[in-house]
Amino acid sequence: MAVSSRDFQEIPGAIEVSRKFRPELNISFICGINTIPWEIGSSVLELLLESDPRLMPQKIGNSEPLKISVSEVSDCAPYWAPPMDPSNFVAGNAWDVMWKRSKKIQSSGHVLHQFRNRAGEVRPTWFIFRADPERSVPWKRLFEQLCSLLQPTYGTLHILGDIEQNSRRFKPEEVSSFGFDDQMTGLPPTNLERKGLANLACSNFFGSQFESLVSFPEIEKEGFPVKPLNDGYLVDISTDLFSVLDDFPEFSKRRAALKQIFPEGTFRIGGEPNFEK
């Protein structure tokens, strides 16, 4: 499901909790580069196809419902970042792009390109990609490749299972703070700035600005995989991305231990969901 609001505000925890939820893989980046040029767009889509041809979009557009059918990366060029009317917006801004795939592997993407207002303030690009968590796809490699391309200041790769999609398993303050929502969607730039980090994901990219928050050598010393990349660090809770589905209690235990290395109050979801209900 595509995110339709640039500022992304909704009722916290407003999600149906009476049914079972199918697992969903989520990649989110707050990008450090301008994503408007088509060479960035074509590179993003080529990385998806290199990971698995079944990640090729079927429909694309700049608003919903998506009606434009595509079959090749080049078909997407006119829709990647069409310019906004400079008589209504600051010159250089571009419309968001959305795509989806209904065939296997079902997926969707939404890129909210960087936006400059008339006061000169710039909101960085927010990149969101969701997919069925097909085990044959090298998701961690794709995440790292996208990190190298998009040079994010912050990014996450996570698989949301039934437990983490149920707001009743979280504390009320973790829902009211939008921590639950930002874990579900990926962290928007405005919420990182105004509210701080939501939660730790299976794989996390922290830009250099986080070096003042936590010691990444200490994280590695405590047994968590850490890899320098760009001007930041990739931090994994587990080497197995699917551990969040296969053994959530163990994954949760490791995530809780990693949170202890960060200063208290760093994450709006400070604890772990109740998975014993």
Backbone as CSV, one residue per row, in Angstrom:
resi,resn,N_x,N_y,N_z,CA_x,CA_y,CA_z,C_x,C_y,C_z
1,MET,0.846,-1.197,0.000,0.000,0.000,0.000,0.871,1.231,0.000
2,ALA,0.641,2.138,-0.902,1.460,3.336,-1.018,1.085,4.360,0.035
3,VAL,2.074,5.130,0.478,1.835,6.220,1.401,1.455,7.435,0.585
4,SER,0.336,8.075,0.885,-0.191,9.108,0.008,0.022,10.525,0.515
5,SER,0.500,10.714,1.721,0.679,12.061,2.251,2.148,12.371,2.424
6,ARG,2.576,13.518,1.904,3.980,13.900,2.031,4.370,14.072,3.496
7,ASP,3.490,14.584,4.299,3.806,14.812,5.706,3.478,13.600,6.575
8,PHE,2.674,12.662,6.038,2.317,11.417,6.689,1.902,11.592,8.144
9,GLN,0.663,11.909,8.354,0.085,11.964,9.685,-1.204,11.151,9.665
10,GLU,-1.426,10.366,10.699,-2.666,9.622,10.826,-2.867,9.307,12.290
11,ILE,-4.016,8.725,12.620,-4.278,8.360,14.007,-3.313,7.248,14.401
12,PRO,-2.513,7.451,15.475,-1.533,6.426,15.836,-2.203,5.108,16.167
13,GLY,-1.644,4.037,15.591,-2.150,2.709,15.866,-3.479,2.412,15.215
14,ALA,-3.902,3.236,14.256,-5.195,3.035,13.612,-5.089,1.889,12.627
15,ILE,-5.161,0.667,13.131,-4.959,-0.510,12.304,-5.832,-1.636,12.841
16,GLU,-6.403,-2.403,11.962,-7.243,-3.514,12.379,-6.387,-4.554,13.092
17,VAL,-6.844,-4.986,14.255,-6.027,-5.899,15.051,-6.741,-7.215,15.342
18,SER,-7.899,-7.439,14.741,-8.683,-8.627,15.043,-8.395,-9.767,14.076
19,ARG,-7.508,-9.572,13.112,-7.228,-10.611,12.137,-5.735,-10.922,12.105
20,LYS,-5.410,-12.012,11.456,-4.015,-12.367,11.258,-3.442,-11.552,10.106
21,PHE,-2.165,-11.192,10.234,-1.519,-10.380,9.215,-0.471,-11.211,8.481
22,ARG,-0.448,-11.072,7.174,0.567,-11.769,6.389,1.886,-11.021,6.545
23,PRO,3.009,-11.733,6.565,4.313,-11.069,6.706,4.569,-10.103,5.559
24,GLU,5.253,-9.009,5.873,5.572,-7.995,4.874,6.998,-7.503,5.077
25,LEU,7.759,-7.476,3.999,9.109,-6.937,4.039,9.050,-5.445,3.727
26,ASN,9.818,-4.672,4.482,9.790,-3.217,4.351,11.208,-2.685,4.301
27,ILE,11.517,-1.930,3.252,12.780,-1.195,3.142,12.446,0.289,3.141
28,SER,13.126,1.048,3.985,12.874,2.479,4.087,14.193,3.225,4.195
29,PHE,14.299,4.343,3.478,15.497,5.187,3.547,15.104,6.652,3.650
30,ILE,15.815,7.384,4.472,15.858,8.834,4.394,17.135,9.144,3.633
31,CYS,16.979,9.587,2.390,18.105,9.620,1.454,18.964,10.875,1.631
32,GLY,20.240,10.696,1.372,21.181,11.796,1.477,21.514,12.439,0.151
33,ILE,20.878,11.967,-0.929,21.128,12.539,-2.257,19.820,12.997,-2.866
34,ASN,19.933,13.776,-3.935,18.771,14.176,-4.715,18.384,13.008,-5.617
35,THR,17.185,12.476,-5.434,16.740,11.297,-6.185,15.971,11.655,-7.455
36,ILE,15.851,12.941,-7.772,15.055,13.351,-8.930,15.647,12.901,-10.271
37,PRO,16.969,12.944,-10.486,17.504,12.542,-11.801,17.115,11.109,-12.181
38,TRP,16.793,10.905,-13.446,16.380,9.594,-13.911,17.489,8.555,-13.762
39,GLU,18.754,8.979,-13.833,19.816,7.988,-13.657,19.754,7.331,-12.278
40,ILE,19.250,8.058,-11.283,19.035,7.454,-9.966,17.850,6.499,-10.030
41,GLY,16.773,6.941,-10.659,15.599,6.081,-10.767,15.883,4.797,-11.512
42,SER,16.571,4.905,-12.644,16.869,3.693,-13.412,17.788,2.766,-12.632
43,SER,18.710,3.330,-11.863,19.619,2.500,-11.063,18.862,1.774,-9.956
44,VAL,17.905,2.476,-9.323,17.079,1.833,-8.286,16.326,0.647,-8.879
45,LEU,15.661,0.860,-9.984,14.851,-0.199,-10.588,15.714,-1.343,-11.109
46,GLU,16.883,-1.023,-11.665,17.786,-2.077,-12.131,18.264,-2.937,-10.971
47,LEU,18.510,-2.325,-9.809,18.918,-3.106,-8.637,17.809,-4.064,-8.213
48,LEU,16.563,-3.609,-8.284,15.448,-4.495,-7.957,15.433,-5.691,-8.904
49,LEU,15.584,-5.429,-10.206,15.524,-6.502,-11.194,16.718,-7.441,-11.095
50,GLU,17.893,-6.888,-10.763,19.061,-7.737,-10.589,18.873,-8.686,-9.413
51,SER,18.153,-8.239,-8.396,17.887,-9.090,-7.239,16.914,-10.200,-7.588
52,ASP,15.895,-9.846,-8.371,14.925,-10.835,-8.848,14.056,-10.172,-9.908
53,PRO,13.992,-10.725,-11.129,13.162,-10.113,-12.184,11.702,-9.955,-11.777
54,ARG,11.277,-10.725,-10.793,9.885,-10.646,-10.337,9.611,-9.405,-9.489
55,LEU,10.608,-8.546,-9.325,10.401,-7.270,-8.640,10.150,-6.126,-9.618
56,MET,10.040,-6.439,-10.914,9.731,-5.426,-11.913,8.323,-4.881,-11.682
57,PRO,8.166,-3.547,-11.582,6.816,-2.984,-11.431,5.915,-3.348,-12.601
58,GLN,4.609,-3.420,-12.314,3.611,-3.619,-13.364,2.820,-2.346,-13.650
59,LYS,2.564,-1.568,-12.613,1.832,-0.318,-12.735,2.657,0.796,-12.092
60,ILE,2.579,1.990,-12.660,3.339,3.126,-12.134,2.520,4.393,-12.317
61,GLY,2.845,5.406,-11.544,2.164,6.681,-11.686,2.615,7.645,-10.614
62,ASN,1.999,8.816,-10.605,2.337,9.856,-9.644,1.215,10.133,-8.662
63,SER,0.111,9.416,-8.810,-0.987,9.467,-7.859,-1.800,8.191,-8.018
64,GLU,-2.537,7.859,-6.980,-3.376,6.667,-7.037,-4.761,7.005,-7.572
65,PRO,-5.421,6.067,-8.241,-4.977,4.708,-8.556,-3.935,4.679,-9.669
66,LEU,-3.047,3.708,-9.589,-1.995,3.569,-10.587,-2.560,2.842,-11.814
67,LYS,-2.444,3.482,-12.971,-3.086,2.938,-14.179,-2.114,2.668,-15.317
68,ILE,-0.884,3.179,-15.225,0.054,3.058,-16.337,0.785,1.722,-16.248
69,SER,0.620,0.888,-17.264,1.306,-0.407,-17.299,2.717,-0.230,-17.837
70,VAL,3.664,-0.938,-17.215,5.059,-0.898,-17.655,5.598,-2.322,-17.690
71,SER,6.569,-2.536,-18.582,7.177,-3.868,-18.686,8.696,-3.803,-18.716
72,GLU,9.233,-2.591,-18.898,10.680,-2.395,-18.906,11.028,-1.177,-18.058
73,VAL,12.271,-1.147,-17.589,12.711,-0.026,-16.761,12.536,1.296,-17.508
74,SER,12.861,1.312,-18.787,12.774,2.566,-19.554,11.350,3.106,-19.617
75,ASP,10.337,2.223,-19.487,8.951,2.674,-19.503,8.638,3.589,-18.326
76,CYS,9.435,3.485,-17.277,9.157,4.210,-16.033,9.701,5.638,-16.045
77,ALA,10.561,5.954,-16.997,11.266,7.239,-16.996,10.345,8.451,-16.915
78,PRO,9.255,8.526,-17.694,8.424,9.739,-17.649,7.737,9.970,-16.305
79,TYR,7.664,8.920,-15.482,6.893,9.002,-14.241,7.784,9.074,-13.000
80,TRP,9.097,8.937,-13.187,9.987,8.889,-12.020,9.959,10.202,-11.235
81,ALA,10.036,11.316,-11.893,10.081,12.596,-11.180,9.647,13.740,-12.094
82,PRO,8.386,13.735,-12.564,7.940,14.852,-13.406,7.979,16.158,-12.621
83,PRO,8.459,17.223,-13.224,8.627,18.482,-12.487,7.300,19.100,-12.084
84,MET,7.298,19.716,-10.892,6.139,20.482,-10.458,6.115,21.822,-11.176
85,ASP,4.931,22.392,-11.304,4.757,23.688,-11.956,5.449,24.778,-11.123
86,PRO,6.487,25.428,-11.651,7.210,26.438,-10.874,6.374,27.658,-10.531
87,SER,5.215,27.812,-11.166,4.343,28.924,-10.787,3.609,28.642,-9.479
88,ASN,3.559,27.374,-9.094,2.891,26.989,-7.848,3.862,26.470,-6.793
89,PHE,5.023,26.005,-7.230,6.012,25.438,-6.321,7.385,26.011,-6.645
90,VAL,8.313,25.860,-5.704,9.689,26.289,-5.942,10.260,25.473,-7.096
91,ALA,10.958,26.124,-8.006,11.551,25.428,-9.146,12.504,24.342,-8.669
92,GLY,12.472,23.212,-9.358,13.351,22.104,-9.016,12.685,20.991,-8.251
93,ASN,11.458,21.220,-7.773,10.727,20.162,-7.089,10.074,19.231,-8.111
94,ALA,9.802,17.999,-7.683,9.207,17.003,-8.587,8.139,16.210,-7.848
95,TRP,7.195,15.687,-8.627,6.130,14.872,-8.044,6.671,13.518,-7.595
96,ASP,6.027,12.979,-6.570,6.376,11.643,-6.080,6.085,10.598,-7.161
97,VAL,6.710,9.446,-7.014,6.424,8.326,-7.906,6.015,7.116,-7.077
98,MET,5.067,6.367,-7.586,4.586,5.148,-6.937,4.514,4.025,-7.966
99,TRP,4.768,2.819,-7.516,4.591,1.668,-8.396,4.117,0.474,-7.588
100,LYS,3.595,-0.513,-8.313,3.145,-1.727,-7.632,3.241,-2.912,-8.581
101,ARG,3.267,-4.067,-7.985,3.262,-5.325,-8.722,2.262,-6.248,-8.036
102,SER,1.314,-6.795,-8.803,0.292,-7.678,-8.254,0.632,-9.151,-8.430
103,LYS,1.443,-9.442,-9.456,1.900,-10.814,-9.643,2.983,-11.147,-8.610
104,LYS,3.282,-12.439,-8.492,4.381,-12.826,-7.634,5.697,-12.274,-8.213
105,ILE,6.466,-11.604,-7.421,6.428,-11.293,-6.013,5.692,-9.966,-5.846
106,GLN,4.575,-9.972,-5.095,3.828,-8.743,-4.905,4.692,-7.714,-4.191
107,SER,4.653,-6.473,-4.700,5.484,-5.436,-4.099,4.930,-4.070,-4.459
108,SER,5.424,-3.052,-3.774,5.059,-1.677,-4.081,6.210,-0.772,-3.672
109,GLY,6.296,0.368,-4.342,7.322,1.344,-4.020,6.749,2.745,-4.041
110,HIS,7.357,3.614,-3.252,6.926,5.017,-3.205,8.156,5.849,-2.898
111,VAL,8.452,6.803,-3.766,9.571,7.708,-3.551,9.029,9.127,-3.438
112,LEU,9.130,9.700,-2.266,8.746,11.084,-2.031,10.023,11.907,-2.170
113,HIS,10.232,12.476,-3.338,11.483,13.153,-3.641,11.706,14.352,-2.706
114,GLN,12.973,14.732,-2.591,13.275,15.885,-1.753,12.443,17.088,-2.198
115,PHE,12.058,17.903,-1.219,11.137,18.998,-1.488,11.646,20.267,-0.811
116,ARG,11.768,21.321,-1.579,12.197,22.610,-1.045,11.009,23.569,-1.006
117,ASN,10.760,24.155,0.176,9.668,25.118,0.267,10.169,26.532,-0.010
118,ARG,9.267,27.493,0.027,9.625,28.866,-0.337,10.521,29.525,0.705
119,ALA,10.616,28.926,1.888,11.526,29.438,2.916,12.935,28.881,2.748
120,GLY,13.102,28.009,1.756,14.412,27.425,1.500,14.690,26.168,2.280
121,GLU,13.715,25.711,3.055,13.896,24.482,3.837,13.736,23.266,2.929
122,VAL,14.605,22.285,3.128,14.596,21.101,2.273,14.239,19.871,3.084
123,ARG,13.219,19.172,2.642,12.863,17.885,3.229,13.500,16.803,2.374
124,PRO,14.326,15.925,2.950,15.008,14.916,2.129,14.054,13.869,1.574
125,THR,14.536,13.151,0.585,13.753,12.076,-0.030,13.452,10.985,0.984
126,TRP,12.224,10.502,0.920,11.828,9.310,1.686,11.516,8.209,0.682
127,PHE,12.259,7.104,0.780,12.125,5.957,-0.123,11.494,4.812,0.657
128,ILE,10.419,4.245,0.107,9.720,3.141,0.765,9.509,2.020,-0.245
129,PHE,9.855,0.814,0.154,9.607,-0.351,-0.705,9.080,-1.474,0.162
130,ARG,8.010,-2.111,-0.289,7.393,-3.215,0.446,7.197,-4.400,-0.480
131,ALA,7.309,-5.589,0.084,7.180,-6.785,-0.753,6.831,-7.989,0.094
132,ASP,6.279,-8.994,-0.563,6.171,-10.290,0.100,7.589,-10.792,0.372
133,PRO,7.857,-11.315,1.562,9.222,-11.720,1.912,9.623,-13.063,1.303
134,GLU,9.788,-13.064,-0.006,10.221,-14.261,-0.726,11.642,-14.628,-0.287
135,ARG,11.831,-15.852,0.167,13.114,-16.242,0.758,14.231,-16.384,-0.265
136,SER,13.911,-16.540,-1.527,14.958,-16.726,-2.529,15.603,-15.404,-2.962
137,VAL,15.027,-14.283,-2.559,15.571,-12.973,-2.946,16.684,-12.568,-1.976
138,PRO,17.818,-12.089,-2.471,18.914,-11.655,-1.586,18.623,-10.264,-1.014
139,TRP,17.693,-10.192,-0.079,17.213,-8.905,0.424,18.317,-8.090,1.093
140,LYS,19.164,-8.756,1.855,20.229,-8.011,2.545,21.205,-7.406,1.549
141,ARG,21.528,-8.126,0.507,22.412,-7.590,-0.530,21.745,-6.394,-1.210
142,LEU,20.458,-6.521,-1.513,19.726,-5.419,-2.128,19.731,-4.197,-1.218
143,PHE,19.499,-4.404,0.065,19.499,-3.294,1.020,20.847,-2.582,1.029
144,GLU,21.912,-3.339,1.039,23.246,-2.742,1.043,23.521,-2.009,-0.272
145,GLN,23.089,-2.578,-1.392,23.290,-1.917,-2.686,22.517,-0.605,-2.756
146,LEU,21.299,-0.601,-2.247,20.515,0.618,-2.231,21.128,1.656,-1.294
147,CYS,21.697,1.193,-0.190,22.421,2.104,0.708,23.561,2.795,-0.036
148,SER,24.325,2.030,-0.780,25.450,2.594,-1.520,24.983,3.603,-2.554
149,LEU,23.842,3.326,-3.186,23.326,4.217,-4.223,22.695,5.481,-3.639
150,LEU,21.828,5.314,-2.649,21.014,6.419,-2.144,21.691,7.200,-1.028
151,GLN,22.797,6.674,-0.498,23.580,7.348,0.536,22.693,7.910,1.648
152,PRO,21.924,7.045,2.291,20.963,7.535,3.281,21.636,8.048,4.550
153,THR,20.890,8.872,5.254,21.287,9.237,6.612,20.727,8.228,7.602
154,TYR,19.656,7.537,7.196,19.059,6.500,8.044,18.278,5.553,7.151
155,GLY,18.328,4.265,7.467,17.597,3.291,6.682,17.318,2.023,7.462
156,THR,16.276,1.307,7.060,15.901,0.069,7.737,15.448,-0.985,6.736
157,LEU,15.726,-2.223,7.080,15.212,-3.404,6.391,14.614,-4.302,7.456
158,HIS,13.334,-4.610,7.311,12.665,-5.387,8.352,11.581,-6.249,7.738
159,ILE,11.283,-7.356,8.385,10.125,-8.165,8.034,9.144,-8.085,9.189
160,LEU,7.966,-7.574,8.904,6.921,-7.457,9.914,6.073,-8.718,9.892
161,GLY,6.133,-9.475,10.970,5.290,-10.645,11.098,3.983,-10.292,11.782
162,ASP,3.188,-11.294,12.093,1.878,-11.066,12.696,1.992,-10.325,14.027
163,ILE,2.993,-10.673,14.817,3.122,-10.069,16.146,3.331,-8.568,16.058
164,GLU,4.245,-8.130,15.193,4.590,-6.713,15.158,3.600,-5.875,14.360
165,GLN,2.617,-6.514,13.738,1.572,-5.763,13.048,0.321,-5.614,13.909
166,ASN,0.381,-6.067,15.138,-0.757,-6.022,16.047,-0.483,-4.981,17.124
167,SER,-1.161,-3.844,17.058,-0.905,-2.748,17.993,-1.233,-3.115,19.438
168,ARG,-2.085,-4.114,19.645,-2.436,-4.516,21.009,-1.268,-5.154,21.757
169,ARG,-0.254,-5.543,21.025,0.902,-6.169,21.666,1.941,-5.134,22.137
170,PHE,1.645,-3.855,21.903,2.562,-2.789,22.282,1.954,-1.940,23.392
171,LYS,2.806,-1.254,24.123,2.344,-0.376,25.202,1.608,0.825,24.603
172,PRO,0.622,1.363,25.324,-0.142,2.503,24.799,0.741,3.672,24.376
173,GLU,1.781,3.968,25.172,2.645,5.100,24.826,3.480,4.822,23.579
174,GLU,3.742,3.555,23.276,4.484,3.213,22.060,3.621,3.401,20.821
175,VAL,2.309,3.316,21.006,1.362,3.562,19.916,1.083,5.058,19.785
176,SER,0.803,5.725,20.901,0.449,7.147,20.861,1.603,8.028,20.398
177,SER,2.837,7.550,20.555,4.008,8.312,20.108,4.278,8.160,18.617
178,PHE,3.422,7.392,17.928,3.603,7.045,16.515,4.772,6.069,16.312
179,GLY,5.303,5.523,17.398,6.357,4.531,17.260,5.886,3.305,16.508
180,PHE,4.687,2.838,16.841,4.123,1.672,16.163,3.927,1.954,14.674
181,ASP,3.347,3.105,14.347,3.106,3.447,12.948,4.403,3.573,12.167
182,ASP,5.401,4.217,12.761,6.664,4.424,12.049,7.435,3.120,11.893
183,GLN,7.216,2.164,12.791,7.785,0.836,12.599,7.102,0.144,11.421
184,MET,5.796,0.366,11.280,5.033,-0.278,10.213,5.393,0.269,8.840
185,THR,5.569,1.575,8.730,5.737,2.199,7.422,7.188,2.440,7.041
186,GLY,8.085,2.464,8.022,9.402,3.027,7.827,9.353,4.462,8.331
187,LEU,10.479,4.966,8.779,10.506,6.248,9.473,10.555,7.420,8.497
188,PRO,9.518,8.293,8.494,9.538,9.473,7.620,10.555,10.508,8.118
189,PRO,11.106,11.314,7.222,12.071,12.334,7.643,11.535,13.275,8.700
190,THR,10.273,13.712,8.555,9.722,14.662,9.517,9.618,14.048,10.914
191,ASN,9.285,12.764,10.995,9.157,12.131,12.302,10.511,11.835,12.931
192,LEU,11.523,11.560,12.114,12.861,11.424,12.677,13.294,12.739,13.310
193,GLU,13.011,13.831,12.632,13.411,15.143,13.132,12.621,15.543,14.371
194,ARG,11.323,15.277,14.359,10.450,15.774,15.436,10.288,14.792,16.591
195,LYS,10.333,13.502,16.292,10.003,12.507,17.306,11.148,11.557,17.642
196,GLY,12.134,11.448,16.770,13.256,10.557,17.012,13.026,9.162,16.459
197,LEU,13.934,8.262,16.757,13.874,6.899,16.234,12.682,6.143,16.790
198,ALA,12.135,5.244,15.970,10.972,4.461,16.386,11.384,3.137,17.020
199,ASN,12.169,2.338,16.297,12.542,1.009,16.777,13.726,0.514,15.965
200,LEU,14.344,-0.548,16.420,15.399,-1.213,15.667,14.783,-2.216,14.705
201,ALA,15.325,-2.287,13.495,14.880,-3.228,12.485,15.840,-4.410,12.414
202,CYS,15.516,-5.374,11.559,16.436,-6.503,11.346,17.808,-5.982,10.922
203,SER,17.821,-5.101,9.912,19.044,-4.445,9.455,18.823,-2.941,9.508
204,ASN,19.853,-2.222,9.933,19.737,-0.785,10.141,20.944,-0.089,9.536
205,PHE,20.704,1.045,8.880,21.816,1.885,8.462,21.767,3.175,9.260
206,PHE,22.888,3.491,9.923,23.014,4.722,10.688,24.081,5.591,10.038
207,GLY,23.702,6.814,9.650,24.670,7.746,9.095,25.595,8.284,10.162
208,SER,26.558,9.082,9.728,27.604,9.559,10.633,27.061,10.394,11.772
209,GLN,25.879,11.012,11.606,25.337,11.844,12.672,24.992,11.050,13.922
210,PHE,24.887,9.718,13.783,24.555,8.883,14.933,25.786,8.484,15.746
211,GLU,26.963,8.836,15.268,28.181,8.495,16.003,28.240,9.200,17.360
212,SER,27.556,10.324,17.473,27.513,11.026,18.761,26.497,10.400,19.708
213,LEU,25.670,9.502,19.194,24.633,8.867,19.998,25.102,7.555,20.611
214,VAL,25.854,6.774,19.831,26.218,5.425,20.275,27.574,5.054,19.692
215,SER,28.274,4.146,20.376,29.569,3.662,19.903,29.352,2.413,19.051
216,PHE,29.623,2.521,17.771,29.443,1.364,16.898,30.493,0.279,17.154
217,PRO,31.737,0.620,17.518,32.670,-0.432,17.939,32.163,-1.205,19.159
218,GLU,31.485,-0.528,20.076,30.927,-1.225,21.241,29.820,-2.174,20.819
219,ILE,28.983,-1.742,19.856,27.930,-2.622,19.349,28.541,-3.894,18.776
220,GLU,29.592,-3.731,17.978,30.261,-4.896,17.393,30.898,-5.757,18.464
221,LYS,31.466,-5.137,19.475,32.100,-5.871,20.568,31.091,-6.751,21.307
222,GLU,29.832,-6.302,21.326,28.781,-7.058,22.015,28.200,-8.169,21.145
223,GLY,28.767,-8.382,19.969,28.378,-9.526,19.153,27.375,-9.260,18.060
224,PHE,27.150,-7.995,17.736,26.219,-7.662,16.660,27.004,-7.299,15.398
225,PRO,26.603,-7.828,14.244,27.320,-7.521,12.997,27.270,-6.027,12.673
226,VAL,28.432,-5.428,12.464,28.550,-4.017,12.111,29.470,-3.917,10.901
227,LYS,29.046,-3.160,9.893,29.847,-2.991,8.683,29.892,-1.518,8.291
228,PRO,31.075,-0.906,8.238,31.164,0.476,7.745,30.719,0.545,6.285
229,LEU,29.940,1.576,5.966,29.462,1.759,4.598,29.201,3.242,4.379
230,ASN,29.641,3.756,3.238,29.536,5.185,2.964,30.167,5.936,4.131
231,ASP,29.420,6.843,4.753,29.936,7.531,5.935,29.218,7.065,7.198
232,GLY,28.671,5.838,7.144,27.933,5.328,8.292,28.188,3.851,8.533
233,TYR,27.181,3.189,9.141,27.354,1.803,9.556,26.076,1.005,9.316
234,LEU,26.259,-0.197,8.787,25.185,-1.186,8.747,25.238,-1.997,10.032
235,VAL,24.121,-2.098,10.707,24.044,-2.836,11.967,22.919,-3.853,11.856
236,ASP,23.253,-5.126,12.063,22.269,-6.200,11.997,21.995,-6.751,13.388
237,ILE,20.742,-7.080,13.637,20.417,-7.795,14.868,20.803,-9.253,14.728
238,SER,20.617,-9.794,13.536,20.954,-11.191,13.259,21.486,-11.289,11.840
239,THR,22.342,-12.266,11.605,22.823,-12.515,10.243,21.733,-13.128,9.374
240,ASP,20.679,-13.655,10.013,19.570,-14.281,9.297,18.371,-13.346,9.326
241,LEU,18.064,-12.741,8.185,16.950,-11.808,8.098,15.643,-12.453,8.526
242,PHE,15.467,-13.720,8.220,14.194,-14.385,8.479,14.051,-14.905,9.906
243,SER,15.036,-14.630,10.743,14.919,-15.025,12.150,13.745,-14.329,12.827
244,VAL,13.363,-13.161,12.329,12.230,-12.449,12.915,10.934,-13.231,12.720
245,LEU,10.866,-14.067,11.686,9.712,-14.931,11.468,9.906,-16.316,12.065
246,ASP,11.112,-16.847,11.931,11.358,-18.238,12.314,11.516,-18.427,13.818
247,ASP,12.046,-17.417,14.503,12.269,-17.517,15.947,12.158,-16.124,16.551
248,PHE,10.927,-15.600,16.587,10.756,-14.237,17.075,11.212,-14.058,18.523
249,PRO,10.973,-15.002,19.434,11.460,-14.798,20.801,12.973,-14.565,20.873
250,GLU,13.750,-15.305,20.092,15.203,-15.106,20.088,15.560,-13.778,19.434
251,PHE,14.888,-13.451,18.331,15.123,-12.163,17.689,14.816,-11.027,18.656
252,SER,13.688,-11.120,19.333,13.279,-10.082,20.281,14.290,-9.935,21.407
253,LYS,14.820,-11.053,21.879,15.827,-11.027,22.940,17.085,-10.285,22.477
254,ARG,17.521,-10.569,21.267,18.715,-9.905,20.746,18.449,-8.409,20.511
255,ARG,17.279,-8.069,20.018,16.971,-6.658,19.802,16.937,-5.897,21.129
256,ALA,16.355,-6.513,22.149,16.328,-5.870,23.464,17.742,-5.634,23.985
257,ALA,18.638,-6.600,23.735,20.024,-6.452,24.176,20.718,-5.326,23.419
258,LEU,20.445,-5.204,22.125,21.053,-4.131,21.343,20.545,-2.765,21.793
259,LYS,19.271,-2.681,22.118,18.726,-1.407,22.590,19.425,-0.932,23.859
260,GLN,19.879,-1.879,24.680,20.524,-1.513,25.935,21.831,-0.765,25.727
261,ILE,22.410,-0.889,24.541,23.676,-0.204,24.253,23.427,1.270,23.930
262,PHE,22.227,1.575,23.470,21.860,2.946,23.154,21.428,3.673,24.429
263,PRO,21.522,5.000,24.444,21.043,5.748,25.609,19.560,5.492,25.864
264,GLU,19.164,5.508,27.108,17.767,5.297,27.469,16.892,6.354,26.803
265,GLY,15.773,5.928,26.271,14.846,6.839,25.622,15.129,7.086,24.153
266,THR,16.144,6.399,23.591,16.468,6.601,22.176,15.316,6.198,21.275
267,PHE,14.625,5.110,21.619,13.581,4.564,20.755,12.210,4.777,21.379
268,ARG,11.256,5.199,20.552,9.883,5.373,21.042,9.254,4.040,21.428
269,ILE,9.677,2.962,20.780,9.320,1.622,21.239,10.498,1.134,22.064
270,GLY,10.435,1.380,23.348,11.575,1.090,24.214,11.689,-0.359,24.620
271,GLY,10.562,-1.072,24.589,10.575,-2.473,24.963,10.324,-3.374,23.761
272,GLU,9.766,-4.518,24.034,9.445,-5.489,22.988,7.962,-5.827,23.052
273,PRO,7.350,-6.177,21.920,5.934,-6.525,21.939,5.679,-7.791,22.754
274,ASN,4.515,-7.853,23.320,4.105,-9.040,24.077,3.728,-10.129,23.092
275,PHE,4.586,-11.142,22.965,4.299,-12.196,21.983,3.757,-13.455,22.635
276,GLU,3.375,-13.374,23.904,2.866,-14.560,24.609,1.350,-14.609,24.654
277,LYS,0.681,-13.535,24.145,-0.776,-13.518,24.165,-1.339,-14.531,23.193
